[in-house]
Structure formats: structure tokens, C-alpha cells
Amino acid sequence: MPELLTDDQIDLALRDHLPNWKVEDKSLVRSVEKETFMDGIRLVATVAQLAESMDHHPDIDIRWRTITFRVSTHSAGGITDDDLVLARHIDSAAG
């Protein structure tokens, strides 16, 4: 099982590499607003493929053009390196 990151490690990653993310309830959270509903759905499909290839899946909330991603390692009970990697992939997909 992956090891949980410390608060300092998470803060450093957010500051240096994931400025659009925040921590809520032991998860990394980011919302992305797309131009159209279908653009949002295409983003979800892209992230789903990435997540499946990593065997590490985010919680995804779709509200019209706003997509919210919530990333954590449920088996570890919080945020691990796997979550940082997935968050970076989501950022790349989101543009």
C-alpha cells in the first residue's frame, strides 16, 4: 500500500506543481470549467482513460460545464504520491 504524504509534502507539491488544487477532507480537489457541456464530458473521458491505465481512479462530479475531480488513495486513507501523479495528469488533460 502506498504511504501517506505529510502535510508539508502536500503543501510543497501544491505550491510548486499543483497550484489549481486544494486539500479537502484528505483529498486533492480541483474544479475545471469547460466552454461547453460536451467539452466537459470529453475531459471526463480522457481522465477516465488515464485513471484506468494507472489503476487509480478519481471521484468525478459533473455539474453542467464544471467538472470537479477529487483524488485520494482510499486504501491508505489520504493523499499519496499516486494522487500527485494523477492530479498532474488531470492538469495536463484539462489544459
Steps between C-alpha positions, in 0.01 A plus 500: 500500500633848418610716791309812599674830432560745782322835507831667414553276198147571377536876553828502307348304210200734483718809509759379248308274262124504560391861559142435385442232764402522865468251783154411630423207729826314432463539122640720226218696335485702180209636298530570129249703303485418131344701219219252436343200669644270233850643555461403864387150408799462267728601788337240724553234230867594466555493877315167522743346250800638690363380831426154363854468365633595845245282684441807718164670464375844607153583620344716229206737539342645184290816532416630154834653382683462833684178573637441850770241557566358846816290528609289795627152570206343678695192611759723673246741645634819343739651249795306356750547217254320271255785554759764409577313178130470409439867581783600263347284226162664560663843473655402167168372370313808621735734315 
